[in-house]
Amino acid sequence: AEIARPFNNKRPVAIALDTKGPEIRTGNLAGGGEGYSEVTLEAGHDITVSTSKDNYAQCSKTLLYVDYQNIVNIMEVGQLIYIDDGLMSLKVKEKKDSQTMICEIMNGGALGSHKGVNL
């Protein structure tokens, strides 16, 4: 506010800043090979979200690896997980164990490898 005062601007001005920190990512698609591939997540279907490193290269339309090991602990049933800049969303239905959740796909779409995850 002090810096803006000499400019005599009476309208509020908003400033956005994108601070890059660690990102949560999905794993690799099963059978993805060297080329680019996708699977389609369909709204209304269930998907297992796992933090087990055994599932890193096994992502499919029914299994999604996420590299944030604490996700199961911090998410609650009913909360949403956003994938690929919010293009897809998952609703937590059930926590199976410390590494696994069952989610309902709310908004489907084409899922590729290493997509960003937002909580």
Backbone as XML, in Angstrom:
<?xml version="1.0"?>
<chain id="A" units="angstrom">
  <residue number="1" name="ALA">
    <atom name="N" x="0.830" y="-1.194" z="0.000"/>
    <atom name="CA" x="0.000" y="0.000" z="0.000"/>
    <atom name="C" x="0.870" y="1.251" z="0.000"/>
  </residue>
  <residue number="2" name="GLU">
    <atom name="N" x="1.940" y="1.248" z="0.794"/>
    <atom name="CA" x="2.820" y="2.414" z="0.863"/>
    <atom name="C" x="3.491" y="2.682" z="-0.481"/>
  </residue>
  <residue number="3" name="ILE">
    <atom name="N" x="3.879" y="1.632" z="-1.178"/>
    <atom name="CA" x="4.563" y="1.788" z="-2.466"/>
    <atom name="C" x="3.610" y="2.341" z="-3.512"/>
  </residue>
  <residue number="4" name="ALA">
    <atom name="N" x="2.337" y="1.946" z="-3.467"/>
    <atom name="CA" x="1.358" y="2.373" z="-4.466"/>
    <atom name="C" x="0.874" y="3.802" z="-4.234"/>
  </residue>
  <residue number="5" name="ARG">
    <atom name="N" x="0.991" y="4.319" z="-3.010"/>
    <atom name="CA" x="0.447" y="5.641" z="-2.668"/>
    <atom name="C" x="0.960" y="6.756" z="-3.578"/>
  </residue>
  <residue number="6" name="PRO">
    <atom name="N" x="2.253" y="6.831" z="-3.925"/>
    <atom name="CA" x="2.711" y="7.932" z="-4.794"/>
    <atom name="C" x="2.081" y="7.915" z="-6.187"/>
  </residue>
  <residue number="7" name="PHE">
    <atom name="N" x="1.560" y="6.810" z="-6.610"/>
    <atom name="CA" x="0.952" y="6.726" z="-7.937"/>
    <atom name="C" x="-0.477" y="7.246" z="-7.933"/>
  </residue>
  <residue number="8" name="ASN">
    <atom name="N" x="-1.022" y="7.507" z="-6.759"/>
    <atom name="CA" x="-2.354" y="8.075" z="-6.612"/>
    <atom name="C" x="-3.434" y="7.232" z="-7.292"/>
  </residue>
  <residue number="9" name="ASN">
    <atom name="N" x="-3.256" y="5.932" z="-7.268"/>
    <atom name="CA" x="-4.232" y="5.026" z="-7.867"/>
    <atom name="C" x="-5.260" y="4.660" z="-6.810"/>
  </residue>
  <residue number="10" name="LYS">
    <atom name="N" x="-6.537" y="4.927" z="-7.073"/>
    <atom name="CA" x="-7.594" y="4.695" z="-6.103"/>
    <atom name="C" x="-8.197" y="3.292" z="-6.189"/>
  </residue>
  <residue number="11" name="ARG">
    <atom name="N" x="-7.838" y="2.540" z="-7.234"/>
    <atom name="CA" x="-8.377" y="1.193" z="-7.395"/>
    <atom name="C" x="-7.415" y="0.169" z="-6.818"/>
  </residue>
  <residue number="12" name="PRO">
    <atom name="N" x="-7.957" y="-0.859" z="-6.164"/>
    <atom name="CA" x="-7.069" y="-1.915" z="-5.664"/>
    <atom name="C" x="-6.454" y="-2.697" z="-6.827"/>
  </residue>
  <residue number="13" name="VAL">
    <atom name="N" x="-5.241" y="-3.097" z="-6.653"/>
    <atom name="CA" x="-4.529" y="-3.861" z="-7.669"/>
    <atom name="C" x="-4.102" y="-5.189" z="-7.043"/>
  </residue>
  <residue number="14" name="ALA">
    <atom name="N" x="-4.445" y="-6.289" z="-7.704"/>
    <atom name="CA" x="-4.064" y="-7.612" z="-7.211"/>
    <atom name="C" x="-2.825" y="-8.089" z="-7.944"/>
  </residue>
  <residue number="15" name="ILE">
    <atom name="N" x="-1.968" y="-8.757" z="-7.214"/>
    <atom name="CA" x="-0.752" y="-9.309" z="-7.796"/>
    <atom name="C" x="-0.723" y="-10.797" z="-7.477"/>
  </residue>
  <residue number="16" name="ALA">
    <atom name="N" x="-0.521" y="-11.612" z="-8.499"/>
    <atom name="CA" x="-0.423" y="-13.060" z="-8.305"/>
    <atom name="C" x="1.023" y="-13.482" z="-8.510"/>
  </residue>
  <residue number="17" name="LEU">
    <atom name="N" x="1.458" y="-14.439" z="-7.697"/>
    <atom name="CA" x="2.816" y="-14.929" z="-7.791"/>
    <atom name="C" x="2.787" y="-16.444" z="-7.730"/>
  </residue>
  <residue number="18" name="ASP">
    <atom name="N" x="3.381" y="-17.070" z="-8.715"/>
    <atom name="CA" x="3.451" y="-18.526" z="-8.755"/>
    <atom name="C" x="4.787" y="-18.949" z="-8.166"/>
  </residue>
  <residue number="19" name="THR">
    <atom name="N" x="4.741" y="-19.473" z="-6.947"/>
    <atom name="CA" x="5.967" y="-19.939" z="-6.302"/>
    <atom name="C" x="6.093" y="-21.430" z="-6.543"/>
  </residue>
  <residue number="20" name="LYS">
    <atom name="N" x="7.123" y="-21.819" z="-7.220"/>
    <atom name="CA" x="7.322" y="-23.213" z="-7.584"/>
    <atom name="C" x="7.915" y="-23.971" z="-6.410"/>
  </residue>
  <residue number="21" name="GLY">
    <atom name="N" x="7.181" y="-24.925" z="-5.917"/>
    <atom name="CA" x="7.667" y="-25.779" z="-4.852"/>
    <atom name="C" x="7.639" y="-27.216" z="-5.325"/>
  </residue>
  <residue number="22" name="PRO">
    <atom name="N" x="7.812" y="-28.151" z="-4.413"/>
    <atom name="CA" x="7.730" y="-29.561" z="-4.805"/>
    <atom name="C" x="6.338" y="-29.875" z="-5.346"/>
  </residue>
  <residue number="23" name="GLU">
    <atom name="N" x="6.283" y="-30.652" z="-6.385"/>
    <atom name="CA" x="5.002" y="-31.005" z="-6.990"/>
    <atom name="C" x="4.686" y="-32.471" z="-6.751"/>
  </residue>
  <residue number="24" name="ILE">
    <atom name="N" x="3.406" y="-32.741" z="-6.567"/>
    <atom name="CA" x="2.932" y="-34.114" z="-6.474"/>
    <atom name="C" x="2.646" y="-34.565" z="-7.899"/>
  </residue>
  <residue number="25" name="ARG">
    <atom name="N" x="3.088" y="-35.773" z="-8.243"/>
    <atom name="CA" x="2.914" y="-36.273" z="-9.610"/>
    <atom name="C" x="2.371" y="-37.690" z="-9.609"/>
  </residue>
  <residue number="26" name="THR">
    <atom name="N" x="1.743" y="-38.041" z="-10.720"/>
    <atom name="CA" x="1.327" y="-39.423" z="-10.943"/>
    <atom name="C" x="2.524" y="-40.196" z="-11.486"/>
  </residue>
  <residue number="27" name="GLY">
    <atom name="N" x="2.388" y="-41.514" z="-11.563"/>
    <atom name="CA" x="3.460" y="-42.356" z="-12.089"/>
    <atom name="C" x="3.343" y="-42.549" z="-13.589"/>
  </residue>
  <residue number="28" name="ASN">
    <atom name="N" x="3.973" y="-43.613" z="-14.067"/>
    <atom name="CA" x="3.957" y="-43.958" z="-15.492"/>
    <atom name="C" x="2.782" y="-44.871" z="-15.808"/>
  </residue>
  <residue number="29" name="LEU">
    <atom name="N" x="2.273" y="-44.740" z="-17.004"/>
    <atom name="CA" x="1.217" y="-45.642" z="-17.462"/>
    <atom name="C" x="1.793" y="-47.027" z="-17.725"/>
  </residue>
  <residue number="30" name="ALA">
    <atom name="N" x="1.041" y="-48.046" z="-17.376"/>
    <atom name="CA" x="1.459" y="-49.428" z="-17.632"/>
    <atom name="C" x="1.588" y="-49.633" z="-19.139"/>
  </residue>
  <residue number="31" name="GLY">
    <atom name="N" x="2.686" y="-50.229" z="-19.567"/>
    <atom name="CA" x="2.888" y="-50.511" z="-20.988"/>
    <atom name="C" x="3.090" y="-49.275" z="-21.828"/>
  </residue>
  <residue number="32" name="GLY">
    <atom name="N" x="3.450" y="-48.152" z="-21.204"/>
    <atom name="CA" x="3.613" y="-46.897" z="-21.936"/>
    <atom name="C" x="4.780" y="-46.894" z="-22.890"/>
  </residue>
  <residue number="33" name="GLY">
    <atom name="N" x="5.813" y="-47.669" z="-22.592"/>
    <atom name="CA" x="6.985" y="-47.727" z="-23.471"/>
    <atom name="C" x="7.644" y="-46.369" z="-23.617"/>
  </residue>
  <residue number="34" name="GLU">
    <atom name="N" x="8.290" y="-46.148" z="-24.751"/>
    <atom name="CA" x="9.022" y="-44.917" z="-24.994"/>
    <atom name="C" x="8.138" y="-43.786" z="-25.512"/>
  </residue>
  <residue number="35" name="GLY">
    <atom name="N" x="7.066" y="-44.107" z="-26.218"/>
    <atom name="CA" x="6.214" y="-43.081" z="-26.802"/>
    <atom name="C" x="5.186" y="-42.551" z="-25.819"/>
  </residue>
  <residue number="36" name="TYR">
    <atom name="N" x="4.454" y="-41.536" z="-26.254"/>
    <atom name="CA" x="3.412" y="-40.941" z="-25.429"/>
    <atom name="C" x="2.154" y="-41.800" z="-25.506"/>
  </residue>
  <residue number="37" name="SER">
    <atom name="N" x="1.555" y="-42.065" z="-24.357"/>
    <atom name="CA" x="0.303" y="-42.823" z="-24.355"/>
    <atom name="C" x="-0.631" y="-42.246" z="-23.310"/>
  </residue>
  <residue number="38" name="GLU">
    <atom name="N" x="-1.889" y="-42.577" z="-23.424"/>
    <atom name="CA" x="-2.921" y="-42.092" z="-22.512"/>
    <atom name="C" x="-3.902" y="-43.203" z="-22.226"/>
  </residue>
  <residue number="39" name="VAL">
    <atom name="N" x="-4.578" y="-43.085" z="-21.075"/>
    <atom name="CA" x="-5.748" y="-43.910" z="-20.785"/>
    <atom name="C" x="-6.872" y="-42.951" z="-20.445"/>
  </residue>
  <residue number="40" name="THR">
    <atom name="N" x="-8.087" y="-43.374" z="-20.683"/>
    <atom name="CA" x="-9.238" y="-42.523" z="-20.408"/>
    <atom name="C" x="-9.850" y="-42.883" z="-19.058"/>
  </residue>
  <residue number="41" name="LEU">
    <atom name="N" x="-9.910" y="-41.895" z="-18.176"/>
    <atom name="CA" x="-10.600" y="-42.059" z="-16.911"/>
    <atom name="C" x="-12.055" y="-41.658" z="-17.133"/>
  </residue>
  <residue number="42" name="GLU">
    <atom name="N" x="-12.976" y="-42.546" z="-16.769"/>
    <atom name="CA" x="-14.394" y="-42.315" z="-17.042"/>
    <atom name="C" x="-15.137" y="-41.920" z="-15.773"/>
  </residue>
  <residue number="43" name="ALA">
    <atom name="N" x="-15.864" y="-40.799" z="-15.855"/>
    <atom name="CA" x="-16.638" y="-40.303" z="-14.719"/>
    <atom name="C" x="-17.600" y="-41.382" z="-14.225"/>
  </residue>
  <residue number="44" name="GLY">
    <atom name="N" x="-17.726" y="-41.485" z="-12.906"/>
    <atom name="CA" x="-18.613" y="-42.460" z="-12.298"/>
    <atom name="C" x="-17.950" y="-43.774" z="-11.953"/>
  </residue>
  <residue number="45" name="HIS">
    <atom name="N" x="-16.782" y="-44.033" z="-12.509"/>
    <atom name="CA" x="-16.051" y="-45.272" z="-12.223"/>
    <atom name="C" x="-15.139" y="-45.067" z="-11.019"/>
  </residue>
  <residue number="46" name="ASP">
    <atom name="N" x="-14.760" y="-46.162" z="-10.383"/>
    <atom name="CA" x="-13.824" y="-46.110" z="-9.264"/>
    <atom name="C" x="-12.397" y="-46.306" z="-9.751"/>
  </residue>
  <residue number="47" name="ILE">
    <atom name="N" x="-11.461" y="-45.718" z="-8.999"/>
    <atom name="CA" x="-10.039" y="-45.880" z="-9.284"/>
    <atom name="C" x="-9.316" y="-46.017" z="-7.945"/>
  </residue>
  <residue number="48" name="THR">
    <atom name="N" x="-8.336" y="-46.900" z="-7.905"/>
    <atom name="CA" x="-7.510" y="-47.077" z="-6.715"/>
    <atom name="C" x="-6.338" y="-46.115" z="-6.802"/>
  </residue>
  <residue number="49" name="VAL">
    <atom name="N" x="-6.152" y="-45.311" z="-5.756"/>
    <atom name="CA" x="-5.011" y="-44.403" z="-5.669"/>
    <atom name="C" x="-4.020" y="-45.029" z="-4.700"/>
  </residue>
  <residue number="50" name="SER">
    <atom name="N" x="-2.777" y="-45.197" z="-5.147"/>
    <atom name="CA" x="-1.775" y="-45.903" z="-4.358"/>
    <atom name="C" x="-0.478" y="-45.112" z="-4.271"/>
  </residue>
  <residue number="51" name="THR">
    <atom name="N" x="0.182" y="-45.209" z="-3.122"/>
    <atom name="CA" x="1.507" y="-44.618" z="-2.971"/>
    <atom name="C" x="2.592" y="-45.693" z="-2.934"/>
  </residue>
  <residue number="52" name="SER">
    <atom name="N" x="2.216" y="-46.942" z="-3.156"/>
    <atom name="CA" x="3.179" y="-48.035" z="-3.177"/>
    <atom name="C" x="4.072" y="-47.909" z="-4.407"/>
  </residue>
  <residue number="53" name="LYS">
    <atom name="N" x="5.376" y="-47.860" z="-4.188"/>
    <atom name="CA" x="6.314" y="-47.714" z="-5.308"/>
    <atom name="C" x="6.216" y="-48.876" z="-6.301"/>
  </residue>
  <residue number="54" name="ASP">
    <atom name="N" x="5.668" y="-50.003" z="-5.862"/>
    <atom name="CA" x="5.449" y="-51.134" z="-6.774"/>
    <atom name="C" x="4.490" y="-50.765" z="-7.900"/>
  </residue>
  <residue number="55" name="ASN">
    <atom name="N" x="3.658" y="-49.744" z="-7.680"/>
    <atom name="CA" x="2.662" y="-49.331" z="-8.673"/>
    <atom name="C" x="3.110" y="-48.146" z="-9.527"/>
  </residue>
  <residue number="56" name="TYR">
    <atom name="N" x="4.355" y="-47.697" z="-9.354"/>
    <atom name="CA" x="4.839" y="-46.508" z="-10.063"/>
    <atom name="C" x="4.625" y="-46.598" z="-11.575"/>
  </residue>
  <residue number="57" name="ALA">
    <atom name="N" x="4.925" y="-47.733" z="-12.169"/>
    <atom name="CA" x="4.816" y="-47.886" z="-13.627"/>
    <atom name="C" x="3.605" y="-48.733" z="-14.002"/>
  </residue>
  <residue number="58" name="GLN">
    <atom name="N" x="2.576" y="-48.724" z="-13.155"/>
    <atom name="CA" x="1.392" y="-49.560" z="-13.394"/>
    <atom name="C" x="0.103" y="-48.750" z="-13.531"/>
  </residue>
  <residue number="59" name="CYS">
    <atom name="N" x="0.195" y="-47.446" z="-13.736"/>
    <atom name="CA" x="-1.011" y="-46.612" z="-13.808"/>
    <atom name="C" x="-1.905" y="-47.062" z="-14.965"/>
  </residue>
  <residue number="60" name="SER">
    <atom name="N" x="-3.208" y="-47.045" z="-14.689"/>
    <atom name="CA" x="-4.192" y="-47.470" z="-15.692"/>
    <atom name="C" x="-5.513" y="-46.762" z="-15.385"/>
  </residue>
  <residue number="61" name="LYS">
    <atom name="N" x="-6.577" y="-47.162" z="-16.068"/>
    <atom name="CA" x="-7.873" y="-46.530" z="-15.798"/>
    <atom name="C" x="-8.458" y="-46.978" z="-14.459"/>
  </residue>
  <residue number="62" name="THR">
    <atom name="N" x="-7.841" y="-47.977" z="-13.808"/>
    <atom name="CA" x="-8.328" y="-48.446" z="-12.514"/>
    <atom name="C" x="-7.312" y="-48.292" z="-11.382"/>
  </residue>
  <residue number="63" name="LEU">
    <atom name="N" x="-6.068" y="-47.881" z="-11.709"/>
    <atom name="CA" x="-5.021" y="-47.739" z="-10.698"/>
    <atom name="C" x="-4.192" y="-46.495" z="-10.989"/>
  </residue>
  <residue number="64" name="LEU">
    <atom name="N" x="-3.993" y="-45.671" z="-9.967"/>
    <atom name="CA" x="-3.220" y="-44.442" z="-10.127"/>
    <atom name="C" x="-2.180" y="-44.349" z="-9.015"/>
  </residue>
  <residue number="65" name="TYR">
    <atom name="N" x="-0.901" y="-44.345" z="-9.402"/>
    <atom name="CA" x="0.180" y="-44.126" z="-8.430"/>
    <atom name="C" x="0.361" y="-42.626" z="-8.244"/>
  </residue>
  <residue number="66" name="VAL">
    <atom name="N" x="0.523" y="-42.200" z="-6.966"/>
    <atom name="CA" x="0.802" y="-40.808" z="-6.631"/>
    <atom name="C" x="2.059" y="-40.800" z="-5.762"/>
  </residue>
  <residue number="67" name="ASP">
    <atom name="N" x="3.000" y="-39.903" z="-6.045"/>
    <atom name="CA" x="4.296" y="-39.932" z="-5.354"/>
    <atom name="C" x="4.330" y="-39.216" z="-4.001"/>
  </residue>
  <residue number="68" name="TYR">
    <atom name="N" x="3.194" y="-38.730" z="-3.519"/>
    <atom name="CA" x="3.140" y="-38.103" z="-2.200"/>
    <atom name="C" x="2.756" y="-39.161" z="-1.172"/>
  </residue>
  <residue number="69" name="GLN">
    <atom name="N" x="3.739" y="-39.624" z="-0.408"/>
    <atom name="CA" x="3.556" y="-40.764" z="0.487"/>
    <atom name="C" x="2.542" y="-40.520" z="1.591"/>
  </residue>
  <residue number="70" name="ASN">
    <atom name="N" x="2.262" y="-39.277" z="1.940"/>
    <atom name="CA" x="1.368" y="-38.954" z="3.049"/>
    <atom name="C" x="-0.075" y="-38.679" z="2.608"/>
  </residue>
  <residue number="71" name="ILE">
    <atom name="N" x="-0.378" y="-38.839" z="1.335"/>
    <atom name="CA" x="-1.689" y="-38.452" z="0.811"/>
    <atom name="C" x="-2.839" y="-39.171" z="1.516"/>
  </residue>
  <residue number="72" name="VAL">
    <atom name="N" x="-2.675" y="-40.446" z="1.811"/>
    <atom name="CA" x="-3.750" y="-41.204" z="2.449"/>
    <atom name="C" x="-4.016" y="-40.667" z="3.857"/>
  </residue>
  <residue number="73" name="ASN">
    <atom name="N" x="-2.962" y="-40.242" z="4.546"/>
    <atom name="CA" x="-3.117" y="-39.723" z="5.905"/>
    <atom name="C" x="-3.819" y="-38.378" z="5.955"/>
  </residue>
  <residue number="74" name="ILE">
    <atom name="N" x="-3.581" y="-37.521" z="4.975"/>
    <atom name="CA" x="-4.149" y="-36.170" z="5.049"/>
    <atom name="C" x="-5.501" y="-36.021" z="4.364"/>
  </residue>
  <residue number="75" name="MET">
    <atom name="N" x="-5.823" y="-36.918" z="3.428"/>
    <atom name="CA" x="-7.115" y="-36.812" z="2.736"/>
    <atom name="C" x="-8.209" y="-37.451" z="3.583"/>
  </residue>
  <residue number="76" name="GLU">
    <atom name="N" x="-9.399" y="-36.872" z="3.513"/>
    <atom name="CA" x="-10.566" y="-37.401" z="4.209"/>
    <atom name="C" x="-11.585" y="-37.867" z="3.186"/>
  </residue>
  <residue number="77" name="VAL">
    <atom name="N" x="-12.417" y="-38.812" z="3.577"/>
    <atom name="CA" x="-13.495" y="-39.280" z="2.705"/>
    <atom name="C" x="-14.353" y="-38.074" z="2.312"/>
  </residue>
  <residue number="78" name="GLY">
    <atom name="N" x="-14.647" y="-37.962" z="1.028"/>
    <atom name="CA" x="-15.447" y="-36.854" z="0.507"/>
    <atom name="C" x="-14.625" y="-35.737" z="-0.099"/>
  </residue>
  <residue number="79" name="GLN">
    <atom name="N" x="-13.320" y="-35.676" z="0.210"/>
    <atom name="CA" x="-12.475" y="-34.628" z="-0.351"/>
    <atom name="C" x="-12.086" y="-34.951" z="-1.787"/>
  </residue>
  <residue number="80" name="LEU">
    <atom name="N" x="-11.704" y="-33.908" z="-2.526"/>
    <atom name="CA" x="-11.367" y="-34.054" z="-3.945"/>
    <atom name="C" x="-9.859" y="-33.985" z="-4.171"/>
  </residue>
  <residue number="81" name="ILE">
    <atom name="N" x="-9.417" y="-34.761" z="-5.138"/>
    <atom name="CA" x="-8.048" y="-34.748" z="-5.637"/>
    <atom name="C" x="-8.139" y="-34.310" z="-7.097"/>
  </residue>
  <residue number="82" name="TYR">
    <atom name="N" x="-7.341" y="-33.326" z="-7.488"/>
    <atom name="CA" x="-7.362" y="-32.818" z="-8.854"/>
    <atom name="C" x="-6.121" y="-33.295" z="-9.603"/>
  </residue>
  <residue number="83" name="ILE">
    <atom name="N" x="-6.337" y="-33.747" z="-10.825"/>
    <atom name="CA" x="-5.263" y="-34.281" z="-11.666"/>
    <atom name="C" x="-5.127" y="-33.419" z="-12.917"/>
  </residue>
  <residue number="84" name="ASP">
    <atom name="N" x="-3.883" y="-33.201" z="-13.357"/>
    <atom name="CA" x="-3.599" y="-32.503" z="-14.616"/>
    <atom name="C" x="-4.244" y="-31.115" z="-14.646"/>
  </residue>
  <residue number="85" name="ASP">
    <atom name="N" x="-3.819" y="-30.267" z="-13.719"/>
    <atom name="CA" x="-4.316" y="-28.886" z="-13.620"/>
    <atom name="C" x="-5.833" y="-28.816" z="-13.440"/>
  </residue>
  <residue number="86" name="GLY">
    <atom name="N" x="-6.399" y="-29.799" z="-12.775"/>
    <atom name="CA" x="-7.832" y="-29.788" z="-12.479"/>
    <atom name="C" x="-8.719" y="-30.308" z="-13.590"/>
  </residue>
  <residue number="87" name="LEU">
    <atom name="N" x="-8.125" y="-30.794" z="-14.683"/>
    <atom name="CA" x="-8.945" y="-31.312" z="-15.771"/>
    <atom name="C" x="-9.726" y="-32.555" z="-15.341"/>
  </residue>
  <residue number="88" name="MET">
    <atom name="N" x="-9.140" y="-33.324" z="-14.429"/>
    <atom name="CA" x="-9.796" y="-34.513" z="-13.895"/>
    <atom name="C" x="-9.872" y="-34.376" z="-12.383"/>
  </residue>
  <residue number="89" name="SER">
    <atom name="N" x="-10.930" y="-34.921" z="-11.784"/>
    <atom name="CA" x="-11.035" y="-34.880" z="-10.328"/>
    <atom name="C" x="-11.520" y="-36.224" z="-9.799"/>
  </residue>
  <residue number="90" name="LEU">
    <atom name="N" x="-11.018" y="-36.557" z="-8.611"/>
    <atom name="CA" x="-11.349" y="-37.809" z="-7.948"/>
    <atom name="C" x="-11.893" y="-37.475" z="-6.565"/>
  </residue>
  <residue number="91" name="LYS">
    <atom name="N" x="-12.934" y="-38.170" z="-6.144"/>
    <atom name="CA" x="-13.507" y="-37.982" z="-4.816"/>
    <atom name="C" x="-13.168" y="-39.191" z="-3.962"/>
  </residue>
  <residue number="92" name="VAL">
    <atom name="N" x="-12.535" y="-38.954" z="-2.804"/>
    <atom name="CA" x="-12.131" y="-40.048" z="-1.920"/>
    <atom name="C" x="-13.385" y="-40.732" z="-1.371"/>
  </residue>
  <residue number="93" name="LYS">
    <atom name="N" x="-13.485" y="-42.054" z="-1.597"/>
    <atom name="CA" x="-14.610" y="-42.844" z="-1.098"/>
    <atom name="C" x="-14.246" y="-43.661" z="0.136"/>
  </residue>
  <residue number="94" name="GLU">
    <atom name="N" x="-12.995" y="-44.176" z="0.144"/>
    <atom name="CA" x="-12.613" y="-45.106" z="1.199"/>
    <atom name="C" x="-11.094" y="-45.165" z="1.313"/>
  </residue>
  <residue number="95" name="LYS">
    <atom name="N" x="-10.614" y="-45.259" z="2.548"/>
    <atom name="CA" x="-9.189" y="-45.493" z="2.792"/>
    <atom name="C" x="-9.032" y="-46.973" z="3.097"/>
  </residue>
  <residue number="96" name="LYS">
    <atom name="N" x="-8.273" y="-47.684" z="2.267"/>
    <atom name="CA" x="-8.088" y="-49.132" z="2.441"/>
    <atom name="C" x="-6.998" y="-49.438" z="3.462"/>
  </residue>
  <residue number="97" name="ASP">
    <atom name="N" x="-5.853" y="-48.764" z="3.340"/>
    <atom name="CA" x="-4.732" y="-48.940" z="4.259"/>
    <atom name="C" x="-3.861" y="-47.689" z="4.161"/>
  </residue>
  <residue number="98" name="SER">
    <atom name="N" x="-2.666" y="-47.721" z="4.720"/>
    <atom name="CA" x="-1.826" y="-46.526" z="4.769"/>
    <atom name="C" x="-1.284" y="-46.086" z="3.408"/>
  </residue>
  <residue number="99" name="GLN">
    <atom name="N" x="-1.447" y="-46.928" z="2.381"/>
    <atom name="CA" x="-0.946" y="-46.594" z="1.041"/>
    <atom name="C" x="-2.021" y="-46.592" z="-0.037"/>
  </residue>
  <residue number="100" name="THR">
    <atom name="N" x="-3.268" y="-46.848" z="0.335"/>
    <atom name="CA" x="-4.278" y="-47.069" z="-0.693"/>
    <atom name="C" x="-5.612" y="-46.417" z="-0.351"/>
  </residue>
  <residue number="101" name="MET">
    <atom name="N" x="-6.191" y="-45.744" z="-1.358"/>
    <atom name="CA" x="-7.540" y="-45.174" z="-1.246"/>
    <atom name="C" x="-8.351" y="-45.599" z="-2.463"/>
  </residue>
  <residue number="102" name="ILE">
    <atom name="N" x="-9.651" y="-45.702" z="-2.278"/>
    <atom name="CA" x="-10.561" y="-45.905" z="-3.398"/>
    <atom name="C" x="-11.241" y="-44.563" z="-3.649"/>
  </residue>
  <residue number="103" name="CYS">
    <atom name="N" x="-11.228" y="-44.121" z="-4.892"/>
    <atom name="CA" x="-11.821" y="-42.841" z="-5.259"/>
    <atom name="C" x="-12.822" y="-43.044" z="-6.393"/>
  </residue>
  <residue number="104" name="GLU">
    <atom name="N" x="-13.779" y="-42.139" z="-6.469"/>
    <atom name="CA" x="-14.706" y="-42.100" z="-7.601"/>
    <atom name="C" x="-14.225" y="-41.015" z="-8.553"/>
  </residue>
  <residue number="105" name="ILE">
    <atom name="N" x="-14.187" y="-41.341" z="-9.824"/>
    <atom name="CA" x="-13.801" y="-40.356" z="-10.837"/>
    <atom name="C" x="-14.992" y="-39.423" z="-11.050"/>
  </residue>
  <residue number="106" name="MET">
    <atom name="N" x="-14.824" y="-38.160" z="-10.690"/>
    <atom name="CA" x="-15.897" y="-37.176" z="-10.820"/>
    <atom name="C" x="-15.897" y="-36.538" z="-12.214"/>
  </residue>
  <residue number="107" name="ASN">
    <atom name="N" x="-14.714" y="-36.111" z="-12.647"/>
    <atom name="CA" x="-14.522" y="-35.562" z="-13.991"/>
    <atom name="C" x="-13.443" y="-36.389" z="-14.654"/>
  </residue>
  <residue number="108" name="GLY">
    <atom name="N" x="-13.801" y="-37.064" z="-15.710"/>
    <atom name="CA" x="-12.858" y="-37.923" z="-16.406"/>
    <atom name="C" x="-12.041" y="-37.154" z="-17.425"/>
  </residue>
  <residue number="109" name="GLY">
    <atom name="N" x="-11.206" y="-37.889" z="-18.137"/>
    <atom name="CA" x="-10.383" y="-37.292" z="-19.173"/>
    <atom name="C" x="-9.241" y="-38.206" z="-19.546"/>
  </residue>
  <residue number="110" name="ALA">
    <atom name="N" x="-8.359" y="-37.699" z="-20.390"/>
    <atom name="CA" x="-7.214" y="-38.464" z="-20.874"/>
    <atom name="C" x="-6.051" y="-38.283" z="-19.903"/>
  </residue>
  <residue number="111" name="LEU">
    <atom name="N" x="-5.611" y="-39.395" z="-19.316"/>
    <atom name="CA" x="-4.514" y="-39.365" z="-18.347"/>
    <atom name="C" x="-3.238" y="-39.863" z="-18.999"/>
  </residue>
  <residue number="112" name="GLY">
    <atom name="N" x="-2.182" y="-39.066" z="-18.916"/>
    <atom name="CA" x="-0.856" y="-39.466" z="-19.360"/>
    <atom name="C" x="0.044" y="-39.674" z="-18.151"/>
  </residue>
  <residue number="113" name="SER">
    <atom name="N" x="1.295" y="-39.964" z="-18.385"/>
    <atom name="CA" x="2.259" y="-40.170" z="-17.301"/>
    <atom name="C" x="2.705" y="-38.831" z="-16.708"/>
  </residue>
  <residue number="114" name="HIS">
    <atom name="N" x="3.107" y="-38.869" z="-15.461"/>
    <atom name="CA" x="3.704" y="-37.733" z="-14.748"/>
    <atom name="C" x="2.834" y="-36.476" z="-14.722"/>
  </residue>
  <residue number="115" name="LYS">
    <atom name="N" x="1.544" y="-36.638" z="-14.524"/>
    <atom name="CA" x="0.655" y="-35.476" z="-14.454"/>
    <atom name="C" x="0.666" y="-34.894" z="-13.045"/>
  </residue>
  <residue number="116" name="GLY">
    <atom name="N" x="0.443" y="-33.597" z="-12.947"/>
    <atom name="CA" x="0.416" y="-32.927" z="-11.659"/>
    <atom name="C" x="-0.826" y="-33.290" z="-10.861"/>
  </residue>
  <residue number="117" name="VAL">
    <atom name="N" x="-0.667" y="-33.316" z="-9.533"/>
    <atom name="CA" x="-1.759" y="-33.635" z="-8.618"/>
    <atom name="C" x="-1.882" y="-32.498" z="-7.624"/>
  </residue>
  <residue number="118" name="ASN">
    <atom name="N" x="-3.120" y="-32.011" z="-7.416"/>
    <atom name="CA" x="-3.399" y="-30.964" z="-6.433"/>
    <atom name="C" x="-4.434" y="-31.460" z="-5.454"/>
  </residue>
  <residue number="119" name="LEU">
    <atom name="N" x="-4.253" y="-31.084" z="-4.194"/>
    <atom name="CA" x="-5.169" y="-31.516" z="-3.140"/>
    <atom name="C" x="-6.045" y="-30.353" z="-2.698"/>
  </residue>
</chain>
